[in-house]
Amino acid sequence: MSPAIVFAERKTLRTPSKPFLSVPEYAVIQGSWLLIENDRHGCFLYDMDRDPAGTTNLADRESAVVERLHARRLEFLLRHPMSRVEFEVLEGDRLEALRGLGYHGK
């Protein structure tokens, strides 16, 4: 039996001091493997047993593992489509209340 698999998604964050957060990332964990996929920066594969700090990207050397985990993520997305966030335009008192709490918007 293969090890359990975990899927995670980090949505886009608009943080000027951390531009790398402006692109969604997807992660797949199975056994000791951690695959991180980012549309702008590509794929990163780490063996968390041998490299728990995630300092050595093994994606080029372990392309079969990347392909397998990527395929599993796509299968998961087809079976469980992510819900989309609905946005609302804020005006008046609600907008000012959020600004008063330190939130800034355009």
Secondary structure, DSSP 4 states (H G I P E B T S, - for coil): -PPPEEEEEE-----TT-GGGGS-EEEEEETTEEEEEETTTEEEEEETTT-TT--S--TTTTHHHHHHHHHHHHHHHHHSPPPPPPP----HHHHHHHHHTT----
